[in-house]
Amino acid sequence: MAMPDFQDFMATLDGETISSIMKDANNAMKLAEMQDINRESIPGAQLLSASFQIALELLAIYHKWLEKQL
């Protein structure tokens, strides 16, 4: 079975969806600030938190899109 073209998925990511993902990533960064870690480590924790949140949300959206395609 051939997989749908990834570019077709990318075309479904409208401004509203991207804005929602980025808002959630921003919230994840704020949560990283509240962690009990060295202050010097906060920027790295924020970056990791935002990256993880974005990856999870994109994966979830992609999975839902694939279910509709197959």
ABEGO torsion letter per residue (X at the ends): XBBBBAAAAAAABBAAAAAAAAAAAAAAAAAAAABBBBAAAAAAAAAAAAAAAAAAAAAAAAAAAAAAAX
